[in-house]
């Protein structure tokens, strides 16, 4: 590969990274406006700096997944609101191609949440999540309506539901009441991958 080719490849990656950040900024600004919150009010509720929220809204921020969870909780919306792409029209049946899954708008390359169902507006929601080594959301646990089932398809994962700890290895599954606090931790040095299903879709 020539130096020119290498430069072009790098620019292409940068463009791919910039697009979801711009989408996230536009979406966050709209959600904040809908909630009637100022930058300062949202920052205080989410325990996030005003400067970071301003940067995110301008498409220049670098929010972690845990920051996204905090913002969703403070805005009173589902984390699933931050999936990129347009909401499809509901049909009797619809294929989601492997290369066309909607993703959470995250800048962290080793944290990937993909929607396996067309949207979060049906009776069932399914996600595929790649959890980074060493990641945990213990400080910002999930709490949402419905029932959830996850299966670990790669690596291992610690799942804590209402204070009860469950160590899951590859092939293990866990079903739980999603309305009680629950969080994940990847305590290993390698990626973990899970498939999750929830009804209703309330992630």
N, C-alpha and C positions, 0 to 999 in steps of 0.2 A: 504494500500500500504506500503511495506517495504521501509526502507531507500535506499536499493539498487535499488528498482524499481523507487523511486523518482529521484535518481541520473541519472538513465538511461533515464528517460523522459526528464530531463533537458538537457542532452547531445544531445538528438535527436532534441530538439528545437534549440540548438546552431548550429547544423549541417545544419538545414534548413535555419537559418539566414545567415550562412557563404556563402552558395552557391550563392544566388543572388548578394552578395557583390563582390564575385570573378568574376562573369559574368559581372557585371557592370564595374569593373576595367579593364577587358580585352577589353570590348566594348569601354570605354572611351579612352583608350590608342590607339586603332585602329582608332577611329574617329579623334583624335588629330593628329595622323600621316597622315591620309588622308588629313587633312586641312593644313598640313605643319606648325603646330604651336609648339613652345617649351612650356614647362611647364610654364615658366614666361609669355610668350605671351598670353596663354590661361587664366592664372590667372589674368592678367591685363585687358583683354577684358571682363571677366565674373565678375570682382570685387570679386574674391575668392582667398584665400591664396594659394601660391604655395604648402605649406605643406599639405593642405587639398586635393588638386588635386593629389599630390603624394601618399597620403594615399589611396585615392579612387582607383587609378590605381593599387595599390598593394593589393586591396581587403580588406583594413583595415579601410577605411573611413566610415563616418557615415553621408552621405549627406542628407540634407532635400530636400523636393520636390521643394521648391523655388530655391535651389542651382542647382538642375537638370534642371530647366527651364532656369536659367542663362547660364549654360554650353551649353545647346542645342542652345540657341540664338547665343552664341558666336562662336559656331562651324558651324553655318549655317545649322543645321539639325532640323528635327521635334522632339518634345518631344517623339513622338511615336517610335523613333529609340531606346529608352531605354526599350521597352517591351522585356521581357525575352523570351526564347524559340526560336526554329528554325522557319524560314519562311516556311510555308507549300506550296506544289505545288498547283497552282490554278486549281480548278475543277469546274464543272458545279454546283455542290451543295456540301456543306460540313457542318457537324454538329460540333459545339463546345460544348463539354460536360461541365456541370457546374463545375466539379472538375478539368478541364483541361484548363481553360482560361489562356491566357498569361497575365502576370502582369508587370506593371512598376517595375523596379528594385529599390525599395525603402526600406530603413531601418525603416521608420516610420510605426509602426504597425497599427496606427489609420488612416493612409492615404493609401487607396487601390484603384488603377486604374486597371481595368480588361478589356481586349479586348473581345468583344462579337462576332466580326467578326473574321474569321480565320487569317487575316493579315490587314495591312494598305495599301496594294497594289491594292485593287480592286476599284470599283467606289463608294463604300459606306463604311464608317467606323462607328462602334458603340462601345461605352464604357459604363462600369458601374463604377461609382466613389463613394467611401466612403470618405466624407470630414470631417476631424477632427473638434471637437468643438473648436471655437476660431481661426480657420485657415483662412488666407487670402493671396492672391497673388497680392495685390494692387501694391506692389513695383515692381513686375515683371509680368505685364499683358501679356496675350496671344495676338499674332497677327499672323494670318495665313490665307491662301487663303480659299475661299469657303463659304458655308452657313452651319450653325449649328443650331440644335434644341435640347434643353434639357428638361427633365421632372423630377421634384422632386418626388421621390417615398417614401421618408422618411425624416421627419424633415422639416427644412426650410432653405432657402438660399438667400443671397443677391447677385444679378448679376448686374454688372455695365458694360454697353456697350457704348463706346464713351462718357463717362461722365453721361449717363442717368442711373438712379438707378431703379432696379426692385426687389421687394420683392416677392419671390416665396414660397408658402406653398405647403404642400403635395398635389399632383395631378396637380399642375400648370405647364405649359410649356411655353417656350420662344424660339422664332426663331430669329436669327440675322445674320448679315453679319460678318463673322469671320475675315475679313481683317482689321477691325477697332479694336483698343485696347479694350480688355474685360477682366474682372477678377471676381473671386468669393470670397465671404466671408461668413463663417459660424459664425454668431455673437451670436449663442446660446451656451448653455452648453451641448448639446448632438450632436451625430453624425448626419450628413445629407447624404442621398444617392440620386444620380441622375443617369439617363440613358441619354446618349448623342448620337446623330447621326450627322454625318458630311459628306458632299459631296463637292469636293472629300475628301478622308481621308487625312487630313492635320494637325491633332492634334500634 
